[in-house]
Amino acid sequence: MTRRLQHDGGVNGSNGDSADGHRPPTRTGTGRAGRVRMTGKQRREQLLDIGRSVFAERGYDGTSVEEIAERAGVSKPVVYEHFGGKEGLYAVVVDREMQLLLDMVTGALTGGHSRELLEQAAFALMDYIDTSTDGFKILVRDSPVAQSTGTFASLISDIATQVEDILGLEFKARGFDARLAPMYSQMLVGMVALTGQWWLEVRKPQKSEVAAHLVNLAWHGLEGMERHPKLVGERQN
């Protein structure tokens, strides 16, 4: 089951800006500066977009309500009005990013051969990193606000849960203990996620090549897997 943060955010998110809020100037048809009043929904989305960008750039601790308000062209009370403060805004941003990534991964698993499913899952995560870089940067940072339900580890666990049934069927077909599928799904998804963190910084080689190598390691590792693996070094226990 997907574990999501349950922050609704705004106190008066459906209304327009408070009287304390400054509204950014726009140009009228006559060329004179004017002001356009945003609806509550429009302002909320603007603050989420700006907050997402600042959190990705500076992290949770380095982000302030003052900076978010300044970039939005409003006063601090407007941010508090919509989200109750920095913590509420951050929680909604994380919740949205977690759901987006989960939707991309589960939506990519359209069926076919088990190796193809593995490719689809790897590509989905790489696509998310490529198209939602700011969101991924936020997710891989641990925040005291997110705690156990908003950390990258919990997100990996959610994704792994989506693929463990598929892996369980593969285990049964090969004569392995299907009860180990949840553990192996954590291993596989964790490998892909950590590789994605590395690729985010270097951007080489290209995405399709990274996905191919990920699948190469994961698939051929599964193909040659022992049913009852044993350690061969000194540490047997």
C-alpha positions as CSV (number, residue, x, y, z in Angstrom):
1,M,0.0,0.0,0.0
2,T,1.2,3.5,-0.8
3,R,2.1,5.5,2.3
4,R,1.5,9.1,1.7
5,L,1.8,12.2,3.8
6,Q,-1.6,13.5,4.8
7,H,-1.1,17.2,4.9
8,D,-3.9,19.2,3.3
9,G,-1.9,22.4,3.5
10,G,-3.9,25.6,3.5
11,V,-5.9,27.1,6.1
12,N,-7.9,29.1,3.6
13,G,-6.5,27.6,0.4
14,S,-9.7,27.9,-1.5
15,N,-10.0,31.7,-1.0
16,G,-8.2,34.6,-2.6
17,D,-5.1,36.2,-1.0
18,S,-5.4,37.9,2.3
19,A,-5.2,41.6,2.6
20,D,-1.6,41.2,3.7
21,G,-0.5,39.7,0.4
22,H,1.3,41.7,-2.3
23,R,0.3,40.8,-5.8
24,P,2.9,40.8,-8.6
25,P,2.5,43.6,-11.2
26,T,1.4,42.7,-14.7
27,R,1.2,44.8,-17.9
28,T,-2.2,45.9,-19.1
29,G,-3.0,46.4,-22.8
30,T,-2.2,50.1,-22.5
31,G,1.3,49.4,-21.2
32,R,0.6,50.6,-17.7
33,A,1.5,48.5,-14.7
34,G,-1.5,46.8,-13.1
35,R,-2.2,44.1,-10.6
36,V,-4.1,40.8,-11.1
37,R,-5.6,39.1,-8.1
38,M,-4.9,35.4,-8.0
39,T,-7.5,33.0,-6.9
40,G,-6.7,30.9,-3.8
41,K,-6.0,27.9,-6.0
42,Q,-3.7,29.8,-8.3
43,R,-1.7,31.3,-5.4
44,R,-1.4,27.8,-3.7
45,E,0.0,26.3,-6.9
46,Q,2.4,29.2,-7.3
47,L,3.7,28.8,-3.8
48,L,4.0,25.0,-4.3
49,D,6.1,25.5,-7.5
50,I,8.3,28.1,-5.8
51,G,8.7,26.1,-2.6
52,R,9.6,23.0,-4.6
53,S,12.4,24.9,-6.4
54,V,13.8,26.4,-3.2
55,F,13.7,23.1,-1.2
56,A,15.5,21.4,-4.1
57,E,18.1,24.2,-4.2
58,R,18.7,24.7,-0.4
59,G,17.2,21.8,1.4
60,Y,14.6,22.0,4.1
61,D,16.8,23.6,6.8
62,G,18.2,26.2,4.3
63,T,14.8,27.3,3.1
64,S,12.8,30.1,4.8
65,V,9.3,31.3,4.6
66,E,10.7,34.8,3.9
67,E,12.5,33.7,0.7
68,I,9.4,31.8,-0.6
69,A,7.2,34.8,0.1
70,E,9.7,37.1,-1.6
71,R,10.0,35.0,-4.7
72,A,6.2,34.8,-4.9
73,G,5.8,38.5,-4.5
74,V,3.6,38.1,-1.3
75,S,4.0,38.7,2.4
76,K,4.7,35.9,4.9
77,P,1.1,35.7,6.2
78,V,0.0,34.5,2.7
79,V,2.3,31.5,3.0
80,Y,1.0,30.7,6.5
81,E,-2.6,31.2,5.3
82,H,-2.3,28.5,2.7
83,F,0.0,26.0,4.4
84,G,0.4,26.9,8.0
85,G,4.2,27.5,7.6
86,K,7.2,25.9,6.0
87,E,6.6,22.4,7.4
88,G,3.1,22.2,5.8
89,L,4.3,23.4,2.5
90,Y,7.2,21.0,2.5
91,A,4.9,18.1,3.4
92,V,2.6,18.8,0.4
93,V,5.6,19.1,-2.0
94,V,7.0,15.7,-0.8
95,D,3.6,14.0,-0.9
96,R,3.1,15.1,-4.5
97,E,6.5,14.0,-5.6
98,M,6.2,10.6,-3.9
99,Q,2.8,10.0,-5.6
100,L,4.2,11.1,-9.0
101,L,7.1,8.7,-8.8
102,L,4.9,5.8,-7.6
103,D,2.4,6.5,-10.4
104,M,5.2,6.5,-13.0
105,V,6.7,3.2,-11.8
106,T,3.4,1.4,-11.4
107,G,2.1,2.8,-14.7
108,A,5.2,1.5,-16.5
109,L,4.7,-2.1,-15.4
110,T,2.4,-3.0,-18.3
111,G,3.2,-6.7,-18.5
112,G,5.3,-9.0,-20.7
113,H,8.3,-11.0,-19.9
114,S,9.9,-10.6,-16.4
115,R,13.0,-9.0,-17.9
116,E,10.9,-6.5,-19.8
117,L,9.1,-5.6,-16.5
118,L,12.5,-5.0,-14.9
119,E,13.4,-2.7,-17.8
120,Q,10.2,-0.8,-17.5
121,A,10.7,-0.2,-13.8
122,A,14.3,0.9,-14.3
123,F,13.3,3.3,-17.1
124,A,10.4,4.7,-15.1
125,L,12.8,5.8,-12.3
126,M,15.3,7.1,-14.7
127,D,12.6,9.1,-16.5
128,Y,11.4,10.6,-13.2
129,I,15.0,11.7,-12.3
130,D,15.4,13.1,-15.8
131,T,12.1,15.0,-16.0
132,S,11.5,15.9,-12.3
133,T,15.1,16.6,-11.1
134,D,14.0,19.1,-8.4
135,G,11.5,16.6,-7.0
136,F,14.1,13.8,-6.9
137,K,16.6,16.1,-5.1
138,I,13.9,16.8,-2.5
139,L,13.1,13.1,-2.0
140,V,16.6,11.9,-1.5
141,R,17.1,14.4,1.3
142,D,16.0,13.2,4.7
143,S,14.1,15.8,6.6
144,P,13.0,15.9,10.3
145,V,9.6,16.8,9.0
146,A,9.2,13.8,6.8
147,Q,10.2,11.3,9.5
148,S,9.3,7.7,8.6
149,T,6.7,8.4,6.0
150,G,8.6,10.9,3.8
151,T,12.1,9.6,3.6
152,F,13.7,8.2,0.5
153,A,13.9,4.9,2.3
154,S,10.1,4.8,2.8
155,L,9.6,5.7,-0.9
156,I,11.9,2.9,-2.0
157,S,9.9,0.5,0.3
158,D,6.6,1.7,-1.4
159,I,8.0,1.0,-4.9
160,A,9.4,-2.3,-3.9
161,T,6.0,-3.4,-2.6
162,Q,4.6,-2.7,-6.1
163,V,7.0,-5.1,-7.7
164,E,7.3,-7.9,-5.1
165,D,4.3,-9.8,-6.4
166,I,5.9,-9.9,-9.9
167,L,9.1,-11.1,-8.4
168,G,7.3,-13.7,-6.3
169,L,5.8,-15.2,-9.5
170,E,9.2,-15.4,-11.0
171,F,10.6,-17.1,-7.9
172,K,7.9,-19.7,-8.0
173,A,8.5,-20.4,-11.7
174,R,12.2,-21.0,-10.9
175,G,11.7,-23.1,-7.8
176,F,12.8,-20.5,-5.3
177,D,11.2,-19.6,-2.0
178,A,8.6,-17.0,-2.9
179,R,8.6,-15.7,0.7
180,L,12.0,-14.1,0.0
181,A,10.5,-12.0,-2.9
182,P,9.9,-8.9,-0.6
183,M,13.5,-8.9,0.4
184,Y,14.8,-9.2,-3.1
185,S,12.4,-6.5,-4.4
186,Q,14.0,-4.1,-1.8
187,M,17.4,-5.1,-3.1
188,L,16.6,-4.6,-6.8
189,V,14.7,-1.3,-6.3
190,G,17.4,0.0,-4.0
191,M,20.1,-0.7,-6.6
192,V,18.2,1.2,-9.2
193,A,17.5,4.1,-7.0
194,L,21.1,4.5,-5.8
195,T,22.3,4.3,-9.4
196,G,19.8,7.0,-10.2
197,Q,21.2,9.3,-7.5
198,W,24.7,8.8,-9.0
199,W,23.5,9.4,-12.6
200,L,21.7,12.6,-11.5
201,E,25.1,14.2,-10.9
202,V,27.1,12.8,-13.8
203,R,24.5,12.4,-16.5
204,K,26.7,9.9,-18.3
205,P,26.2,7.5,-20.0
206,Q,22.8,8.3,-21.6
207,K,19.7,7.1,-19.8
208,S,19.0,4.1,-22.0
209,E,22.5,2.8,-21.6
210,V,22.3,3.1,-17.8
211,A,19.0,1.2,-17.8
212,A,20.5,-1.5,-20.0
213,H,23.4,-2.0,-17.6
214,L,21.1,-2.0,-14.6
215,V,19.0,-4.7,-16.1
216,N,22.1,-6.7,-17.2
217,L,23.3,-6.9,-13.6
218,A,19.9,-7.6,-12.0
219,W,18.7,-10.1,-14.6
220,H,21.8,-12.1,-15.0
221,G,22.3,-12.1,-11.3
222,L,18.8,-13.6,-10.9
223,E,19.4,-16.0,-13.8
224,G,22.4,-17.6,-12.2
225,M,21.2,-17.3,-8.6
226,E,21.6,-20.3,-6.2
227,R,18.5,-21.6,-4.5
228,H,20.3,-21.9,-1.1
229,P,23.2,-19.4,-1.1
230,K,26.0,-19.9,1.4
231,L,28.8,-17.7,2.5
232,V,32.3,-18.9,1.6
233,G,34.4,-16.5,3.7
234,E,35.4,-16.6,7.4
235,R,32.2,-15.0,8.6
236,Q,29.8,-17.8,8.2
237,N,27.3,-16.5,10.8
